[in-house]
Amino acid sequence: MSKKYSFEKIDYLLRPKKQIERKIFIDILNKIQNISIVNLSDYYYIGMGSISYYDFILFHKFLNIKKMISIDNSTLKRRFEFNKPYNFVEFYNKKSTDFLSDYKNDSNFILWLDYDFGIYDENDKQFRSLIEDDISLVVDKAIGKDFFLITIDIKLNKTNDLEEAEEYRRNIFHSIDQYISPQYKHIKFIKQESFARIVQDVIINIIEEKIKNKKNLDFYKLFAFTYNDSTPMFTIGGVFDENNLLQEKMKKEKFVSTDETIIDIDVPILTYREKLYLDQKIEKNFLDGKILKKDIKKITKNIVFDLEDMETNINNYFKYYRYYPQYFEGII
């Protein structure tokens, strides 16, 4: 039986929470442009666009980036080439590590390693070394004002067998032990709800270890998100820079988290009519993220349709309504 790629299992166009994450990141980058001398239209965008290239389309439309590189080691090279949304998108049919080894950094980049796997290799029962290798190469190529994101699957193996589950999670913890900070060493059994925090710690520690030999450069976290469209995912992003001035300027912006905070993107699935109804309830204070509990109670009291956990779902929608996608069938 031939290998089934992740894009053959999931329609990447129909992932609302992932799309919200992309749009928030673009919003953050636009705000950075407004407060600094960064001109993102001169940057390279390097990512893993798969066959939909959705992030490439957004980054070009909203950030005017025209230098773009997508990497994937799929055997379906012609399909990736055929689906390029613009002629200026370059496709490299390589493993990420091979591409990064050969890449000559002659310009600033926004680089997004959007993996469809986790930090633990279940076949080899050890930490997935490719992640450390890729991070090491990114750090080696990075210069001041380069942006770096990494997305990882954080689903823990589910089994009804308690002993099997405990052994699996002990194996994960053992495989990443060398990368974990002391405050997490006491954990004996990794829980799904705390796993993202541990993965974040591991990634930051690897970056900090690799960047020690680079003079006048450090990595400053700007955001971290979890979301679940079909499986729990974690994304962390930040900037390489000589100082933390950019991080300091941005730390009070919505959806920016410079500490250990991880924001969970969780929105209800709404029909178009339900979305329009809720949009009509948006008040001015919502625009600044000041959504009071009494506002939510007032809206939910008079709402004309049902949702599970109504107050939480409505509140979550209002947090992300500006980024919330709607999908329609189109006959072309």
Backbone as numpy.savetxt, mean C-alpha at the origin, in Angstrom:
# Nx Ny Nz CAx CAy CAz Cx Cy Cz
-0.52 -29.08 -13.89 -1.36 -27.87 -13.89 -0.48 -26.63 -13.89
-0.73 -25.70 -14.80 0.10 -24.50 -14.92 -0.17 -23.53 -13.78
0.83 -22.74 -13.48 0.72 -21.74 -12.40 -0.34 -20.71 -12.74
-1.14 -20.32 -11.73 -2.15 -19.29 -11.93 -1.65 -18.01 -11.27
-1.48 -16.95 -12.06 -0.99 -15.68 -11.54 -2.09 -14.99 -10.75
-1.67 -14.08 -9.84 -2.65 -13.40 -8.99 -3.64 -12.58 -9.80
-3.21 -12.00 -10.94 -4.13 -11.20 -11.75 -5.15 -12.08 -12.48
-4.91 -13.40 -12.50 -5.88 -14.32 -13.09 -6.91 -14.80 -12.04
-6.62 -14.53 -10.78 -7.53 -14.91 -9.69 -8.40 -13.74 -9.25
-7.85 -12.51 -9.33 -8.52 -11.32 -8.83 -8.55 -10.28 -9.93
-9.71 -9.66 -10.15 -9.79 -8.54 -11.08 -9.27 -7.30 -10.36
-8.05 -6.85 -10.75 -7.41 -5.75 -10.05 -8.17 -4.43 -10.18
-9.06 -4.35 -11.17 -9.85 -3.13 -11.33 -10.95 -3.03 -10.28
-11.34 -4.16 -9.70 -12.48 -4.17 -8.78 -12.01 -4.40 -7.35
-11.14 -3.54 -6.89 -10.63 -3.62 -5.51 -10.78 -2.25 -4.89
-11.96 -1.94 -4.33 -12.24 -0.58 -3.88 -11.29 -0.05 -2.80
-10.89 -0.90 -1.87 -10.03 -0.42 -0.79 -8.61 -0.15 -1.29
-8.15 -0.99 -2.21 -6.85 -0.75 -2.85 -6.89 0.56 -3.63
-7.99 0.80 -4.31 -8.13 2.03 -5.08 -8.13 3.25 -4.16
-8.78 3.14 -3.02 -8.78 4.23 -2.04 -7.35 4.49 -1.57
-6.60 3.43 -1.31 -5.20 3.58 -0.89 -4.39 4.33 -1.95
-4.55 3.96 -3.22 -3.82 4.64 -4.30 -4.14 6.13 -4.32
-5.43 6.45 -4.21 -5.85 7.85 -4.30 -5.36 8.66 -3.11
-5.34 8.05 -1.93 -4.82 8.75 -0.75 -3.34 9.05 -0.95
-2.59 8.07 -1.47 -1.17 8.28 -1.69 -0.93 9.42 -2.68
-1.72 9.46 -3.74 -1.60 10.55 -4.71 -1.91 11.89 -4.05
-2.92 11.90 -3.19 -3.29 13.13 -2.46 -2.13 13.59 -1.59
-1.49 12.65 -0.89 -0.35 12.98 -0.03 0.80 13.54 -0.87
1.07 12.92 -2.01 2.15 13.40 -2.88 1.86 14.81 -3.42
0.61 15.06 -3.77 0.25 16.41 -4.23 0.46 17.44 -3.14
0.13 17.09 -1.91 0.35 18.02 -0.79 1.83 18.26 -0.57
2.64 17.21 -0.75 4.09 17.36 -0.61 4.62 18.32 -1.67
4.11 18.21 -2.90 4.52 19.14 -3.96 4.21 20.58 -3.58
3.08 20.79 -2.91 2.66 22.14 -2.57 3.49 22.78 -1.46
4.15 21.95 -0.64 4.90 22.52 0.49 6.41 22.40 0.31
6.87 21.81 -0.79 8.31 21.62 -0.97 8.69 21.91 -2.42
9.98 21.74 -2.70 10.48 22.03 -4.05 10.41 20.79 -4.94
9.75 19.75 -4.46 9.63 18.51 -5.24 8.73 18.73 -6.45
9.21 18.32 -7.62 8.41 18.35 -8.85 8.25 16.93 -9.36
7.11 16.34 -9.02 6.92 14.91 -9.28 6.81 14.57 -10.76
6.51 15.55 -11.61 6.41 15.27 -13.04 7.78 14.93 -13.64
8.86 15.22 -12.89 10.20 14.88 -13.34 10.65 13.51 -12.82
9.84 12.88 -12.00 10.20 11.61 -11.37 9.93 10.43 -12.31
10.60 9.32 -12.02 10.22 8.02 -12.55 9.19 7.41 -11.62
8.20 6.74 -12.17 7.36 5.87 -11.36 7.71 4.43 -11.73
8.13 3.66 -10.75 8.50 2.27 -10.95 7.58 1.42 -10.09
6.84 0.53 -10.74 5.89 -0.28 -9.98 5.66 -1.63 -10.61
4.65 -2.30 -10.09 4.27 -3.61 -10.60 2.83 -3.49 -11.10
2.68 -2.98 -12.31 1.37 -2.61 -12.83 0.47 -3.77 -13.20
1.03 -4.98 -13.24 0.30 -6.16 -13.68 -0.31 -5.88 -15.06
-1.46 -6.50 -15.37 -2.03 -6.31 -16.70 -3.04 -5.16 -16.74
-3.37 -4.60 -15.57 -4.35 -3.50 -15.54 -3.69 -2.13 -15.51
-2.48 -2.04 -14.96 -1.72 -0.78 -14.91 -2.53 0.34 -14.25
-3.39 0.01 -13.31 -4.29 1.03 -12.77 -3.52 2.15 -12.07
-2.52 1.80 -11.27 -1.74 2.83 -10.59 -0.99 3.71 -11.59
-0.55 3.14 -12.70 0.16 3.91 -13.71 -0.76 4.96 -14.33
-1.99 4.57 -14.60 -2.95 5.52 -15.18 -3.20 6.68 -14.22
-3.40 6.37 -12.95 -3.67 7.41 -11.95 -2.46 8.32 -11.75
-1.27 7.72 -11.68 -0.07 8.52 -11.43 0.22 9.45 -12.61
-0.11 9.01 -13.81 0.07 9.91 -14.95 -0.98 11.01 -14.96
-2.24 10.65 -14.75 -3.32 11.63 -14.83 -3.24 12.70 -13.74
-2.91 12.28 -12.52 -2.99 13.21 -11.40 -1.64 13.78 -10.95
-0.54 13.16 -11.37 0.79 13.66 -11.01 1.62 14.04 -12.23
1.06 13.79 -13.41 1.72 14.14 -14.68 3.08 13.47 -14.83
3.19 12.26 -14.32 4.44 11.51 -14.47 4.45 10.84 -15.83
5.54 11.02 -16.56 5.62 10.51 -17.94 6.74 9.48 -18.11
7.54 9.31 -17.07 8.60 8.30 -17.10 8.16 7.15 -16.20
7.79 6.04 -16.82 7.17 4.95 -16.07 7.75 3.60 -16.44
7.97 2.78 -15.42 8.51 1.44 -15.62 7.69 0.44 -14.82
7.23 -0.61 -15.50 6.53 -1.69 -14.82 7.36 -2.96 -14.92
7.41 -3.71 -13.81 8.22 -4.93 -13.79 7.36 -6.13 -13.40
7.60 -7.25 -14.04 6.91 -8.50 -13.72 7.64 -9.63 -14.43
7.82 -10.74 -13.74 8.54 -11.86 -14.36 7.59 -12.91 -14.93
6.35 -12.52 -15.22 5.38 -13.44 -15.79 5.87 -14.00 -17.13
5.44 -15.22 -17.43 5.76 -15.80 -18.73 4.85 -15.25 -19.83
3.83 -14.47 -19.43 2.88 -13.91 -20.39 3.31 -12.51 -20.82
4.54 -12.39 -21.27 5.12 -11.09 -21.58 4.29 -10.29 -22.58
3.81 -10.93 -23.63 3.08 -10.20 -24.68 1.78 -9.61 -24.14
1.17 -10.29 -23.16 -0.07 -9.75 -22.58 0.22 -8.46 -21.80
1.33 -8.42 -21.09 1.72 -7.22 -20.35 2.04 -6.08 -21.32
2.75 -6.40 -22.38 3.10 -5.38 -23.39 1.83 -4.84 -24.05
0.91 -5.72 -24.38 -0.32 -5.32 -25.07 -1.16 -4.38 -24.22
-1.18 -4.57 -22.91 -2.06 -3.81 -22.03 -1.46 -2.50 -21.51
-0.26 -2.17 -21.96 0.32 -0.89 -21.51 -0.63 0.25 -21.88
-1.00 1.11 -20.91 -1.98 2.16 -21.20 -1.42 3.31 -22.04
-0.09 3.49 -21.98 0.56 4.57 -22.75 1.84 4.01 -23.37
2.22 4.57 -24.48 3.40 4.09 -25.18 4.68 4.36 -24.41
4.64 5.39 -23.53 5.86 5.73 -22.80 6.09 4.84 -21.57
5.17 3.93 -21.28 5.38 2.97 -20.19 6.34 1.88 -20.67
7.42 1.68 -19.95 8.38 0.62 -20.28 8.06 -0.61 -19.44
8.05 -1.77 -20.07 7.81 -3.01 -19.34 9.07 -3.86 -19.34
9.47 -4.28 -18.15 10.64 -5.15 -18.00 10.18 -6.51 -17.50
10.42 -7.52 -18.29 10.00 -8.88 -17.96 11.09 -9.54 -17.10
11.18 -9.05 -15.86 12.23 -9.50 -14.95 11.70 -9.67 -13.54
12.41 -10.45 -12.75 12.15 -10.46 -11.32 12.55 -9.10 -10.75
11.88 -8.70 -9.69 12.16 -7.38 -9.11 13.63 -7.23 -8.73
14.22 -8.28 -8.16 15.62 -8.21 -7.74 16.55 -8.03 -8.94
16.27 -8.72 -10.02 17.10 -8.60 -11.21 16.98 -7.20 -11.82
15.75 -6.69 -11.87 15.56 -5.34 -12.40 16.32 -4.32 -11.55
16.13 -4.38 -10.22 16.75 -3.40 -9.33 18.27 -3.48 -9.37
18.81 -4.67 -9.59 20.26 -4.84 -9.69 20.81 -4.09 -10.90
20.06 -4.12 -12.00 20.52 -3.50 -13.25 20.15 -2.02 -13.37
19.20 -1.57 -12.56 18.63 -0.22 -12.73 19.67 0.86 -12.44
19.81 1.79 -13.37 20.69 2.95 -13.21 19.84 4.15 -12.82
20.03 4.63 -11.61 19.18 5.70 -11.09 19.72 7.06 -11.53
19.16 7.58 -12.63 19.60 8.89 -13.13 18.57 9.98 -12.83
17.59 9.66 -12.02 16.52 10.61 -11.71 15.84 10.14 -10.43
15.14 11.06 -9.75 14.36 10.67 -8.58 13.27 9.67 -8.97
12.89 8.84 -8.01 11.83 7.87 -8.30 10.79 7.80 -7.19
9.61 7.36 -7.61 8.59 6.83 -6.71 8.57 5.34 -7.02
8.94 4.50 -6.07 9.09 3.08 -6.34 8.15 2.30 -5.42
7.29 1.49 -6.03 6.30 0.74 -5.27 6.47 -0.75 -5.54
6.97 -1.46 -4.53 7.06 -2.92 -4.60 5.75 -3.49 -4.06
4.86 -3.84 -4.97 3.50 -4.27 -4.62 3.42 -5.79 -4.74
3.88 -6.47 -3.68 3.96 -7.92 -3.71 2.58 -8.56 -3.50
2.40 -9.75 -4.03 1.17 -10.50 -3.78 1.46 -11.70 -2.87
2.54 -11.60 -2.08 2.89 -12.66 -1.14 3.31 -12.03 0.19
3.54 -12.88 1.19 3.90 -12.41 2.52 5.38 -12.51 2.80
5.76 -12.16 4.04 7.17 -12.15 4.40 7.69 -13.56 4.71
6.76 -14.50 4.89 7.14 -15.87 5.25 6.93 -16.79 4.06
7.99 -17.48 3.67 7.92 -18.44 2.56 7.50 -19.80 3.13
6.27 -20.19 2.85 5.74 -21.43 3.43 6.43 -22.67 2.88
6.94 -22.60 1.66 7.62 -23.77 1.07 8.97 -24.01 1.74
9.73 -22.91 1.91 11.05 -23.04 2.52 11.02 -22.90 4.04
9.85 -22.52 4.57 9.67 -22.32 6.02 10.71 -21.34 6.58
10.86 -20.22 5.88 11.78 -19.20 6.35 11.38 -17.82 5.81
12.03 -16.79 6.33 11.78 -15.43 5.85 12.05 -15.35 4.36
11.19 -14.66 3.64 11.34 -14.56 2.18 12.48 -13.60 1.87
13.64 -14.16 1.52 14.86 -13.36 1.36 14.75 -12.36 0.23
13.89 -12.62 -0.76 13.72 -11.69 -1.88 13.35 -10.30 -1.38
12.55 -10.23 -0.32 12.11 -8.94 0.21 13.30 -8.16 0.76
14.15 -8.84 1.53 15.34 -8.17 2.05 16.27 -7.77 0.92
16.44 -8.63 -0.07 17.31 -8.32 -1.21 16.80 -7.10 -1.97
15.48 -7.05 -2.20 14.89 -5.91 -2.92 15.07 -4.61 -2.13
14.78 -4.66 -0.84 14.92 -3.46 -0.01 16.36 -2.98 -0.02
17.29 -3.92 0.09 18.71 -3.56 0.08 19.08 -2.83 -1.21
18.56 -3.31 -2.35 18.87 -2.69 -3.64 18.20 -1.33 -3.78
16.98 -1.21 -3.27 16.28 0.09 -3.31 17.06 1.12 -2.50
17.48 0.74 -1.30 18.26 1.65 -0.45 19.55 2.05 -1.14
20.19 1.09 -1.78 21.45 1.35 -2.47 21.28 2.37 -3.60
20.13 2.30 -4.31 19.90 3.20 -5.45 19.34 4.55 -5.02
18.76 4.64 -3.83 18.00 5.82 -3.42 18.86 7.05 -3.23
18.26 8.20 -3.57 18.86 9.51 -3.30 17.81 10.35 -2.57
18.20 11.53 -2.15 17.30 12.39 -1.40 16.03 12.73 -2.16
14.88 12.66 -1.48 13.54 12.94 -2.01 12.99 11.81 -2.89
13.59 10.62 -2.81 12.99 9.44 -3.44 11.91 8.88 -2.52
10.81 8.41 -3.12 9.71 7.84 -2.34 9.69 6.32 -2.55
9.42 5.61 -1.46 9.44 4.15 -1.50 8.23 3.59 -0.77
7.52 2.67 -1.44 6.38 1.98 -0.84 6.58 0.48 -0.99
6.06 -0.25 -0.03 6.09 -1.70 -0.13 4.76 -2.25 0.39
4.16 -3.15 -0.39 2.89 -3.78 -0.01 3.11 -5.28 0.12
2.55 -5.86 1.20 2.77 -7.27 1.50 1.46 -7.90 1.98
1.25 -9.14 1.57 0.12 -9.92 2.06 0.38 -10.29 3.53
-0.58 -9.99 4.40 -0.37 -10.29 5.83 -1.37 -11.33 6.34
-1.91 -12.11 5.43 -2.84 -13.16 5.86 -2.07 -14.27 6.56
-2.51 -14.63 7.76 -1.94 -15.75 8.47 -2.69 -17.02 8.08
-1.96 -18.10 7.98 -2.56 -19.36 7.58 -3.70 -19.75 8.52
-4.87 -20.01 7.97 -6.02 -20.37 8.80 -6.23 -21.87 8.79
-6.38 -22.41 9.96 -6.63 -23.84 10.08 -7.46 -24.06 11.34
-8.28 -25.07 11.33 -9.08 -25.40 12.50 -8.28 -26.19 13.53
-7.11 -26.62 13.13 -6.25 -27.38 14.02 -5.40 -26.41 14.84
-5.66 -26.30 16.13 -4.99 -25.32 16.98 -3.49 -25.56 17.04
-3.08 -26.81 17.16 -1.65 -27.12 17.23 -0.94 -26.73 15.94
-1.59 -27.02 14.82 -1.02 -26.68 13.51 -0.90 -25.17 13.36
-1.91 -24.44 13.80 -1.89 -22.97 13.72 -0.78 -22.40 14.58
-0.62 -22.94 15.79 0.43 -22.45 16.69 1.83 -22.71 16.12
2.01 -23.90 15.54 3.31 -24.22 14.95 3.62 -23.30 13.76
2.60 -23.06 12.92 2.77 -22.18 11.75 3.19 -20.78 12.19
2.52 -20.25 13.19 2.82 -18.88 13.62 4.14 -18.81 14.38
4.49 -19.87 15.09 5.82 -19.92 15.73 6.91 -19.91 14.66
6.67 -20.64 13.57 7.65 -20.68 12.48 7.85 -19.29 11.87
6.74 -18.55 11.70 6.85 -17.18 11.17 7.70 -16.34 12.11
7.36 -16.41 13.39 8.07 -15.58 14.36 9.56 -15.92 14.41
9.85 -17.19 14.34 11.26 -17.62 14.35 11.98 -17.11 13.10
11.30 -17.13 11.95 11.93 -16.73 10.69 12.27 -15.24 10.64
11.52 -14.41 11.40 11.75 -12.96 11.36 12.38 -12.45 12.65
12.77 -13.36 13.53 13.26 -12.98 14.86 14.40 -11.96 14.79
15.32 -12.14 13.85 16.49 -11.26 13.77 16.14 -9.83 13.37
14.94 -9.65 12.80 14.53 -8.33 12.32 13.57 -7.61 13.28
13.17 -8.28 14.38 12.14 -7.74 15.27 12.75 -6.92 16.39
12.14 -5.78 16.69 12.58 -4.92 17.78 12.28 -5.57 19.13
13.03 -5.18 20.18 12.86 -5.81 21.50 11.43 -5.77 22.04
10.67 -4.70 21.75 9.33 -4.60 22.32 8.36 -5.66 21.82
8.74 -6.35 20.71 7.88 -7.40 20.17 8.41 -8.81 20.47
9.57 -8.89 21.10 10.21 -10.19 21.32 9.42 -11.08 22.26
8.64 -10.47 23.14 7.91 -11.25 24.15 6.71 -12.00 23.57
6.30 -11.64 22.34 5.10 -12.23 21.75 5.34 -13.72 21.47
4.45 -14.55 21.97 4.58 -16.00 21.78 3.71 -16.52 20.65
2.61 -15.82 20.41 1.66 -16.29 19.40 1.14 -15.08 18.62
1.47 -15.01 17.34 1.08 -13.86 16.52 -0.42 -13.92 16.23
-1.11 -12.83 16.50 -2.52 -12.72 16.17 -2.68 -11.91 14.89
-3.72 -12.19 14.13 -3.93 -11.50 12.86 -3.98 -9.98 13.05
-4.67 -9.54 14.11 -4.86 -8.09 14.31 -3.57 -7.36 14.67
-2.55 -8.08 15.15 -1.28 -7.43 15.50 -0.17 -7.71 14.49
-0.46 -8.55 13.51 0.58 -8.96 12.57 1.10 -7.79 11.74
0.23 -6.87 11.33 0.65 -5.72 10.52 1.70 -4.89 11.26
1.50 -4.71 12.56 2.46 -3.93 13.35 3.83 -4.60 13.37
3.84 -5.92 13.44 5.10 -6.66 13.45 5.77 -6.59 12.08
4.99 -6.74 11.00 5.53 -6.64 9.65 6.12 -5.25 9.42
5.40 -4.23 9.87 5.92 -2.85 9.74 7.27 -2.72 10.45
7.36 -3.25 11.65 8.60 -3.20 12.43 9.73 -3.88 11.67
9.45 -5.03 11.10 10.47 -5.80 10.35 10.97 -4.99 9.15
10.05 -4.42 8.38 10.44 -3.68 7.17 11.27 -2.46 7.52
10.82 -1.70 8.52 11.56 -0.49 8.92 12.95 -0.87 9.42
13.05 -1.95 10.19 14.36 -2.37 10.71 15.30 -2.80 9.60
14.75 -3.47 8.58 15.60 -3.86 7.44 16.09 -2.61 6.71
15.19 -1.66 6.46 15.59 -0.42 5.79 16.68 0.30 6.59
16.46 0.42 7.90 17.42 1.15 8.74 18.77 0.44 8.79
18.75 -0.89 8.75 20.01 -1.64 8.74 20.76 -1.42 7.43
20.03 -1.41 6.32 20.67 -1.28 5.00 21.16 0.15 4.74
20.53 1.12 5.40 20.86 2.52 5.09 21.99 3.06 5.95
22.48 2.24 6.88 23.53 2.69 7.80 24.77 3.19 7.06
25.07 2.56 5.95 26.31 2.89 5.23 26.16 4.06 4.26
24.94 4.62 4.17 24.73 5.76 3.27 24.82 7.06 4.07
25.73 7.91 3.68 25.92 9.17 4.40 24.80 10.15 4.07
24.38 10.89 5.08 23.40 11.98 4.91 22.09 11.53 4.28
21.67 10.30 4.56 20.40 9.83 4.02 19.74 8.92 5.03
18.43 9.11 5.20 17.65 8.25 6.08 16.28 8.03 5.46
15.52 7.14 6.06 14.17 6.85 5.58 13.18 7.34 6.61
12.17 8.12 6.14 11.17 8.69 7.03 9.78 8.22 6.60
9.14 7.53 7.51 7.80 6.99 7.23 6.79 8.13 7.08
5.89 7.97 6.10 4.81 8.94 5.88 3.43 8.34 6.10
3.27 7.06 5.85 1.96 6.45 6.06 2.08 4.93 6.13
1.03 4.32 6.65 0.91 2.85 6.65 -0.57 2.51 6.67
-0.96 1.57 5.82 -2.37 1.19 5.71 -2.51 -0.33 5.73
-3.64 -0.77 6.24 -4.10 -2.13 6.00 -5.45 -2.05 5.30
-5.76 -3.07 4.53 -7.06 -3.14 3.88 -7.30 -4.59 3.51
-8.54 -4.91 3.19 -8.87 -6.30 2.85 -9.94 -6.31 1.78
-9.52 -6.47 0.51 -10.48 -6.63 -0.58 -10.82 -8.10 -0.78
-9.82 -8.94 -0.66 -10.04 -10.39 -0.73 -9.11 -11.12 0.24
-8.05 -10.42 0.66 -7.11 -10.94 1.65 -6.49 -9.75 2.36
-6.09 -9.86 3.63 -5.51 -8.71 4.33 -4.15 -8.32 3.77
-4.00 -7.04 3.48 -2.76 -6.51 2.91 -2.26 -5.35 3.77
-0.95 -5.13 3.71 -0.32 -4.04 4.45 0.59 -3.25 3.52
0.50 -1.92 3.60 1.38 -1.05 2.81 2.03 -0.03 3.73
3.33 0.14 3.56 4.05 1.22 4.26 4.78 2.04 3.22
4.79 3.36 3.40 5.47 4.24 2.44 6.16 5.39 3.14
7.22 5.87 2.53 7.95 6.99 3.11 8.91 7.59 2.10
9.78 8.45 2.62 10.69 9.19 1.75 12.12 9.04 2.25
13.04 8.89 1.31 14.46 8.95 1.64 14.87 10.42 1.62
15.54 10.87 2.66 15.92 12.28 2.70 17.10 12.49 3.64
17.64 13.70 3.59 18.78 14.03 4.46 18.33 14.40 5.86
17.08 14.83 6.00 16.55 15.20 7.31 15.05 14.91 7.33
14.42 15.17 8.46 13.01 14.84 8.60 12.09 16.05 8.43
12.57 17.09 7.73 11.76 18.30 7.56 10.45 18.02 6.83
10.53 17.21 5.79 9.33 16.89 5.01 8.34 16.10 5.88
8.87 15.14 6.62 8.03 14.35 7.52 7.37 15.26 8.57
8.13 16.20 9.12 7.60 17.10 10.13 6.50 17.99 9.57
6.69 18.47 8.34 5.68 19.33 7.71 4.39 18.58 7.42
4.52 17.27 7.17 3.36 16.49 6.75 2.66 15.78 7.89
3.25 15.73 9.07 2.77 14.82 10.12 1.36 15.12 10.61
0.87 16.34 10.40 -0.49 16.68 10.85 -1.53 16.51 9.74
-1.08 16.12 8.56 -2.01 15.92 7.45 -2.84 14.66 7.65
-4.05 14.69 7.13 -4.93 13.53 7.24 -4.32 12.32 6.53
-4.41 11.17 7.15 -3.92 9.88 6.65 -2.40 9.74 6.68
-1.70 10.75 7.17 -0.25 10.63 7.36 0.01 10.09 8.76
0.87 9.08 8.85 1.24 8.54 10.17 2.74 8.33 10.19
3.42 9.13 11.01 4.88 9.08 11.07 5.37 8.24 12.24
4.45 7.79 13.09 4.82 6.92 14.21 4.42 5.48 13.89
4.09 4.68 14.89 3.75 3.27 14.66 2.32 3.08 14.16
1.55 4.15 14.11 0.14 4.05 13.72 -0.03 3.44 12.33
-0.99 2.54 12.22 -1.37 1.95 10.94 -2.86 2.20 10.76
-3.24 2.80 9.65 -4.64 3.13 9.39 -5.29 2.00 8.61
-6.41 1.53 9.13 -7.14 0.46 8.44 -8.21 1.07 7.53
-8.09 0.82 6.23 -9.07 1.31 5.27 -10.20 0.30 5.20
-11.34 0.69 5.73 -12.48 -0.22 5.79 -13.74 0.55 5.41
-14.31 0.23 4.29 -15.51 0.93 3.81 -16.59 -0.07 3.44
-17.86 0.34 3.55 -18.94 -0.56 3.14 -19.04 -0.64 1.61
-19.55 -1.73 1.12 -19.85 -1.84 -0.31 -21.24 -1.27 -0.53
-21.32 -0.21 -1.32 -22.57 0.53 -1.52 -23.02 0.48 -2.97
-24.32 0.52 -3.17 -24.84 0.72 -4.51 -24.65 2.19 -4.88
-24.80 2.49 -6.16 -24.65 3.87 -6.62 -25.69 4.77 -5.94
-26.91 4.27 -5.81 -27.98 5.06 -5.21 -27.69 5.32 -3.72
-27.18 4.31 -3.02 -26.84 4.48 -1.61 -25.72 5.50 -1.44
-24.73 5.43 -2.32 -23.62 6.38 -2.26 -24.11 7.82 -2.46
-24.96 8.04 -3.47 -25.48 9.38 -3.72 -26.30 9.89 -2.54
-27.04 8.99 -1.94 -27.84 9.37 -0.76 -26.94 9.86 0.36
-25.87 9.11 0.63 -24.96 9.49 1.71 -24.19 10.76 1.37
-23.82 10.92 0.11 -23.11 12.14 -0.31 -23.94 13.40 -0.02
-25.25 13.28 -0.17 -26.13 14.42 0.08 -26.17 14.80 1.56
-25.68 13.92 2.43 -25.68 14.18 3.86 -24.37 14.79 4.35
-23.42 14.94 3.44 -22.10 15.45 3.84 -22.18 16.92 4.20
-21.68 17.25 5.39 -21.68 18.63 5.87 -20.27 19.21 5.79
-20.18 20.54 5.94 -18.89 21.21 5.77 -17.82 20.67 6.70
-18.19 20.39 7.93 -17.17 19.91 8.88 -16.62 18.54 8.50
-17.36 17.77 7.66 -16.86 16.49 7.20 -15.63 16.66 6.31
-15.57 17.80 5.62 -14.49 18.04 4.67 -13.14 18.09 5.37
-13.14 18.49 6.63 -11.90 18.57 7.42 -11.71 17.33 8.28
-12.54 16.33 8.07 -12.44 15.11 8.85 -13.04 15.19 10.22
-13.78 16.27 10.49 -14.39 16.45 11.82 -15.81 15.89 11.82
-15.88 14.58 11.90 -17.18 13.91 11.87 -17.56 13.55 13.31
-18.54 14.24 13.84 -18.95 14.04 15.22 -19.91 12.86 15.34
-19.90 12.24 16.51 -20.77 11.09 16.73 -22.24 11.47 16.59
-22.58 12.67 17.03 -23.99 13.12 16.93 -24.41 13.28 15.47
-23.46 13.65 14.60 -23.77 13.76 13.17 -24.11 12.38 12.60
-23.30 11.39 12.96 -23.53 10.03 12.48 -24.86 9.50 12.99
-25.12 9.74 14.26 -26.38 9.26 14.86 -27.59 9.88 14.15
-27.48 11.16 13.84 -28.58 11.86 13.17 -28.82 11.26 11.79
-27.74 10.97 11.07 -27.87 10.42 9.71 -28.41 8.99 9.75
-27.86 8.17 10.65 -28.29 6.77 10.71 -29.73 6.63 11.19
-30.17 7.59 12.00 -31.55 7.54 12.52 -32.57 7.65 11.40
-32.25 8.47 10.41 -33.21 8.73 9.33 -32.87 8.02 8.02
-31.88 7.14 8.07 -31.45 6.50 6.83 -32.54 5.55 6.31
-32.61 5.41 5.00 -33.73 4.67 4.39 -33.32 3.28 3.89
-32.10 2.85 4.23 -31.70 1.49 3.88 -30.90 0.91 5.05
-30.68 -0.39 5.03 -30.01 -1.07 6.13 -28.57 -1.42 5.78
-27.70 -1.32 6.78 -26.33 -1.81 6.68 -25.99 -2.50 7.98
-25.14 -3.52 7.90 -24.62 -4.12 9.12 -23.77 -3.09 9.86
-23.87 -3.09 11.19 -23.09 -2.16 12.01 -23.15 -0.75 11.41
-24.36 -0.24 11.35 -24.68 0.99 10.61 -23.76 2.16 10.95
-23.61 2.49 12.23 -22.84 3.68 12.60 -21.38 3.57 12.16
-20.79 2.40 12.37 -19.38 2.21 11.98 -19.22 2.32 10.47
-20.08 1.66 9.71 -19.97 1.68 8.26 -20.20 3.06 7.67
-21.17 3.78 8.19 -21.44 5.14 7.69 -20.29 6.07 8.04
-19.77 5.95 9.25 -18.63 6.77 9.65 -17.43 6.49 8.76
-17.17 5.21 8.48 -16.05 4.84 7.61 -16.23 5.39 6.20
-17.46 5.36 5.70 -17.69 5.90 4.36 -17.34 7.38 4.30
-17.78 8.12 5.29 -17.52 9.56 5.29 -16.03 9.88 5.39
-15.27 9.01 6.03 -13.83 9.23 6.12 -13.16 9.18 4.74
-13.71 8.30 3.87 -13.04 8.02 2.60 -13.87 8.38 1.38
-14.96 9.14 1.56 -15.89 9.34 0.44 -15.23 9.99 -0.77
-14.22 10.85 -0.55 -13.55 11.52 -1.67 -12.79 10.54 -2.55
-12.43 9.41 -2.00 -11.61 8.43 -2.72 -12.41 7.20 -3.12
-13.67 7.15 -2.74 -14.48 5.95 -2.91 -14.80 5.72 -4.39
-14.42 4.57 -4.94 -14.69 4.32 -6.36 -16.08 3.75 -6.58
-16.60 3.96 -7.79 -17.86 3.32 -8.20 -17.59 2.61 -9.53
-18.16 1.42 -9.66 -17.91 0.60 -10.84 -19.21 0.42 -11.63
-19.09 0.48 -12.93 -20.23 0.31 -13.83 -19.86 -0.63 -14.96
-20.82 -1.36 -15.42 -20.60 -2.19 -16.61 -20.72 -1.31 -17.85
-19.76 -1.43 -18.72 -19.83 -0.67 -19.95 -19.74 -1.58 -21.16
-20.65 -1.43 -22.11 -20.60 -2.22 -23.33 -19.90 -1.38 -24.40
-18.71 -1.84 -24.78 -17.89 -1.03 -25.68 -17.89 -1.67 -27.08
